[in-house]
Amino acid sequence: MDEVIKMTKPGWRTVLLREEVVKAIEKAKSERESASRRRIALGAFIEELVWQVIEGQETLRKYGPFIEKIAIDSNEIVLRDNRIGRIVECVVKEGELYCLHCQSLNCVHIGYSWAIPEVYKIMNLKGKKMPKIE
Protein backbone atom coordinates (compact mmCIF):
# COMPACT_ATOMS: atom_id res chain seq x y z
CA MET A 1 0.00 0.00 0.00
CA ASP A 2 2.89 2.38 0.72
CA GLU A 3 4.04 1.94 -2.89
CA VAL A 4 0.67 3.16 -4.16
CA ILE A 5 0.82 6.23 -1.91
CA LYS A 6 4.33 7.05 -3.19
CA MET A 7 3.08 6.89 -6.82
CA THR A 8 0.22 9.32 -6.18
CA LYS A 9 0.73 12.93 -7.31
CA PRO A 10 0.52 15.73 -4.73
CA GLY A 11 -3.06 16.95 -4.36
CA TRP A 12 -4.49 13.59 -5.46
CA ARG A 13 -5.70 10.52 -3.54
CA THR A 14 -5.83 6.88 -4.55
CA VAL A 15 -9.13 5.05 -4.15
CA LEU A 16 -9.54 1.28 -4.35
CA LEU A 17 -12.70 -0.07 -5.99
CA ARG A 18 -14.04 -3.61 -6.27
CA GLU A 19 -13.50 -5.20 -9.67
CA GLU A 20 -17.26 -5.46 -10.33
CA VAL A 21 -17.64 -1.71 -9.75
CA VAL A 22 -14.76 -0.94 -12.11
CA LYS A 23 -16.32 -3.16 -14.80
CA ALA A 24 -19.67 -1.33 -14.46
CA ILE A 25 -17.89 2.04 -14.68
CA GLU A 26 -15.92 0.92 -17.73
CA LYS A 27 -19.16 -0.24 -19.40
CA ALA A 28 -20.83 3.14 -18.74
CA LYS A 29 -17.70 4.91 -20.00
CA SER A 30 -17.71 2.84 -23.16
CA GLU A 31 -21.40 3.65 -23.78
CA ARG A 32 -20.69 7.35 -23.27
CA GLU A 33 -17.72 7.19 -25.67
CA SER A 34 -19.88 5.47 -28.30
CA ALA A 35 -22.59 8.11 -27.96
CA SER A 36 -20.17 11.06 -28.05
CA ARG A 37 -17.60 9.53 -30.42
CA ARG A 38 -14.72 10.74 -28.24
CA ARG A 39 -12.33 9.02 -25.85
CA ILE A 40 -12.55 9.75 -22.13
CA ALA A 41 -9.87 8.98 -19.52
CA LEU A 42 -11.21 6.60 -16.86
CA GLY A 43 -10.17 8.89 -13.99
CA ALA A 44 -11.82 11.91 -15.60
CA PHE A 45 -14.99 9.89 -16.23
CA ILE A 46 -15.18 8.72 -12.61
CA GLU A 47 -14.50 12.26 -11.32
CA GLU A 48 -17.29 13.65 -13.50
CA LEU A 49 -19.73 10.98 -12.27
CA VAL A 50 -18.91 11.67 -8.63
CA TRP A 51 -19.33 15.44 -9.05
CA GLN A 52 -22.68 14.95 -10.78
CA VAL A 53 -23.91 12.74 -7.94
CA ILE A 54 -22.74 15.30 -5.36
CA GLU A 55 -24.51 18.12 -7.24
CA GLY A 56 -27.67 16.00 -7.55
CA GLN A 57 -27.73 15.23 -3.85
CA GLU A 58 -27.18 18.90 -3.04
CA THR A 59 -30.13 19.78 -5.29
CA LEU A 60 -32.37 17.21 -3.58
CA ARG A 61 -31.33 18.46 -0.15
CA LYS A 62 -32.03 22.04 -1.12
CA TYR A 63 -35.28 21.64 -3.08
CA GLY A 64 -36.60 18.27 -1.89
CA PRO A 65 -38.75 19.71 0.90
CA PHE A 66 -41.03 21.51 -1.58
CA ILE A 67 -40.75 19.55 -4.85
CA GLU A 68 -41.88 15.95 -5.28
CA LYS A 69 -41.91 13.54 -8.19
CA ILE A 70 -45.36 12.49 -9.38
CA ALA A 71 -44.59 10.52 -12.56
CA ILE A 72 -41.95 9.81 -15.18
CA ASP A 73 -42.33 8.46 -18.68
CA SER A 74 -39.99 8.32 -21.66
CA ASN A 75 -40.17 12.05 -22.52
CA GLU A 76 -41.76 13.74 -19.50
CA ILE A 77 -41.26 14.24 -15.78
CA VAL A 78 -44.23 15.46 -13.75
CA LEU A 79 -43.45 17.23 -10.48
CA ARG A 80 -45.51 18.89 -7.77
CA ASP A 81 -44.02 22.19 -6.63
CA ASN A 82 -45.61 22.83 -3.23
CA ARG A 83 -43.95 26.24 -3.00
CA ILE A 84 -46.02 27.59 -5.90
CA GLY A 85 -48.90 25.12 -5.52
CA ARG A 86 -48.66 23.79 -9.09
CA ILE A 87 -47.98 20.68 -11.11
CA VAL A 88 -44.89 21.25 -13.27
CA GLU A 89 -43.88 19.32 -16.36
CA CYS A 90 -40.31 18.89 -17.58
CA VAL A 91 -39.99 17.41 -21.06
CA VAL A 92 -37.17 16.26 -23.31
CA LYS A 93 -36.84 18.94 -25.98
CA GLU A 94 -34.10 18.64 -28.60
CA GLY A 95 -32.28 16.16 -26.35
CA GLU A 96 -32.30 18.43 -23.27
CA LEU A 97 -34.60 18.63 -20.25
CA TYR A 98 -36.88 21.67 -20.56
CA CYS A 99 -39.28 23.03 -17.92
CA LEU A 100 -42.61 24.04 -19.44
CA HIS A 101 -43.58 26.12 -16.40
CA CYS A 102 -40.39 28.20 -16.17
CA GLN A 103 -39.64 27.93 -19.91
CA SER A 104 -36.07 27.13 -18.92
CA LEU A 105 -33.27 24.60 -19.33
CA ASN A 106 -31.79 25.32 -15.88
CA CYS A 107 -34.47 26.10 -13.29
CA VAL A 108 -34.99 24.32 -9.93
CA HIS A 109 -37.39 21.86 -11.57
CA ILE A 110 -34.70 20.83 -14.06
CA GLY A 111 -32.19 20.46 -11.22
CA TYR A 112 -34.62 18.30 -9.26
CA SER A 113 -35.37 16.21 -12.35
CA TRP A 114 -31.65 15.60 -12.91
CA ALA A 115 -31.36 14.42 -9.29
CA ILE A 116 -33.87 11.60 -9.94
CA PRO A 117 -31.62 8.54 -10.48
CA GLU A 118 -33.46 7.11 -13.50
CA VAL A 119 -33.50 10.52 -15.24
CA TYR A 120 -29.82 11.07 -14.47
CA LYS A 121 -28.91 7.64 -15.83
CA ILE A 122 -30.75 8.13 -19.13
CA MET A 123 -29.42 11.65 -19.70
CA ASN A 124 -25.89 10.59 -18.73
CA LEU A 125 -25.96 7.70 -21.21
CA LYS A 126 -26.94 10.22 -23.88
CA GLY A 127 -23.77 12.16 -23.02
CA LYS A 128 -25.66 15.02 -21.36
CA LYS A 129 -24.47 16.86 -18.26
CA MET A 130 -26.50 18.51 -15.54
CA PRO A 131 -26.67 22.25 -16.20
CA LYS A 132 -25.81 24.84 -13.57
CA ILE A 133 -29.09 25.63 -11.84
CA GLU A 134 -30.07 29.27 -11.38
C-alpha positions, 0 to 999 in steps of 0.5 A: 500500500505504501508503494501506491501512496508514493506513486500518487501525485501531490493533491491527489488521492488513490481510491480502491474499488471492487473489480465489479464496480470498475467493470460497471464504470468501464461499461458506462464509460464505453457507452458514453464514448460510443454516444459522443464519439470521443475518448474519455480517460477513466479517472476523468470519467469517474471524477465527473460521475462523482461530481454529478452525484454530489450536485444532484444530492445537493439539489435534492437536499435544497429543493426536496422539501417543496418539490416531489416527483409524481410521474416519469415516462420516456419524454416527460417528468411530472413534479408537484411544486408545493412552494407555488402550488402547481404541477410542473412538467419537464420534457425532453426537448431537442435532447435536453430537459426543458421546464414548461412552467419556467420555460427554462433549461436550468431552473430548480425543476430541471435540477430536481429532475436531474437528481432523480436517479433514472433521469440522471442515468438516461441523460448521462448515457446520452452524453448530457451533463446537468446544467448549472441551476439558477 
